[in-house]
Amino acid sequence: MGKGNIIWLGAVIGFSALLVWLLQDVMPFWMLSIILLLLGGLLGNLQRKFNKDT
């Protein structure tokens, strides 16, 4: 695993934890799960786009 991948992984986990912590009282858990899945797909596509150059 490259250094860039570890940074991306840390950023995604940190942002997801922050999002769940902020929204846990506002939304039901199933809705948070769907949002996190969509966010993971979006960030995965962004990472693939940025890493295509190297």
Secondary structure, 3 states (H helix, E strand, C coil): CCHHHHHHHHHHHHHHHHHHHHHCCCCCHHHHHHHHHHHHHHHHHHHHHHHCCC
